[in-house]
């Protein structure tokens, strides 16, 4: 009996590896191997054809002479974390509405809330540039009609209104994913907790803060971590909405690196751009680890 | 049963793969295949027809088959990767003087004189090659065939509606930058939802080079950005005039709104709809305004304006990428490669492309001898801007740390820098980069002196 089981396991294991092999090979060749190349480029001056060893010069330049890079890091933090202030409560509320037996046409709303995500970042960003356009843009026309402003506001002319547009777009596209995570988290809360609280005379609000929030704390922890990491990787929507904003003021770090890599033509400074990539990944790693450390408590709530 | 099905399906897939192989056969033994690469999507259709005709007539006689490939996106990256893997085609278009310099230094491309019949070819087409643009280290690698001319594109209807007309009641295009500012203001005030001028600042690199630097060279000469190779200094002081002009337009609010998020395509689409009075355009706009965004309005082309009180000193043109011969050509039939090279530069081919309104030839003789009956007046106007002698100047490739002149233009537009501050910052950034380039020997100033 044991012998037969061993054979069966080996067969399963072997075919599992075979099935996974294309994925793993792809991951190694296209994701992991290039990382080593980037680290290698970062210690050279490289313009695409000739390379000269630079040692730590690129890194020194980042830390002493490149204010644009640190501005882009600051912008990234502001956008990625600032939008969470609105996005998390919004997704939580949407998840609550769709989980409880409150709404009649729940399925319709679920689909409707998820549509922005299906539309995709690129298409919705193009639509947003038309919505917020100064000439005949719907948002401006609506605000004028409602009497809030007198003449069309140029949303992309200064840093903070451009950031507002970027955050709005990001929230609109992204809140449905978090909403789904929360809904999954709600499934894990046993109903008898609520019943017990009801019997003890707790109000709905108290139930929410004392039962719901603590019970979804592990889910919330993961969602916040994902939102932070994805926020730091944001490029496409900023590129399409503002292209780095009026004179580079809404540059986010990945967009800044992308421009340093691909938009300098024959004067390419691949070595410098790779060094920026290395520094950025270290920063993201530090932030994530710090966050996981601080929020360790919430994983062991119950 | 399942196994049989699996085998049948596999066999079917294998058979369909075999259809992918191409027929080579005995033909290739006599014919030499010369590969030509280009990044120009606009001329693809016409060029493919011309190449096919050549292959069926002269090509068959001389035993040459041209394989013409167009890469409309990521052409630069394709070229770079092929260059590093020694897989460049025999002849290819290489964009930009810096890329040509890179390739020449690394011997990916060969001097034309090294090819059979190359020196005679250079005598006819080489003219006065300039070190740093067509010549590198004293050897000529490319002879440009096409140019892009610039002009002021304006909407005649809006000019007439604003009352800017000559004695016959025809729209009067502005001749100086001061008149541009005045006319833009008049047009903006003349109606609802119309604006005098448009600057698509989302594409600020394009604006800086094609709408500010090149037009200003018509007044101030090629030395608009003055570079002193003895002191190793850049002098951007003449740019103050352009920055003041931009600030004037901003003050009058006579530009199409939302300029920071306006890209060139949207700007031209709005012009086609008749909402913009004028913009600084180039010969490529003729195709855009006739096929891509067919203009609803009556539009025309005038020479670019000059500064008030000054004379026009030259006609600025942009040099399109030219054909280079790669080192792979040395391994094949050199004479046949040279035949194809001569064909690509022939006056007939350039005249054909000019008459089809696809590209403007560099040689003024071709322009003057072309048949103009089928030509749009606007295209003819752009063609008339080709100068007898192409003015161009080689500039060093610098590793800049900081804002380029395009970035600074954007900062002036949003009001972050005054005209004077912008000039100071540009001088500082470029001076540092030039000095550093000379120090680490990546720039050889003797080339440019």
Interface residues (C-beta under 8 A of the other chain):
Chain A: X45 X47 X48 X49 X50 X61 X65 X66 X129 X132 X133 X134 X135 X137 X152 X154 X155 X156 X157 X158 X241 X242 X243 X245 X246 X247 X248 X265 X266 X267 X269
Chain B: X76 X80 X83 X84 X96 X98 X99 X101 X102 X103 X105 X106 X193 X202 X256 X257 X258 X260 X261 X270 X275 X397 X398 X399 X400 X401 X407 X410 X411 X413 X414 X416
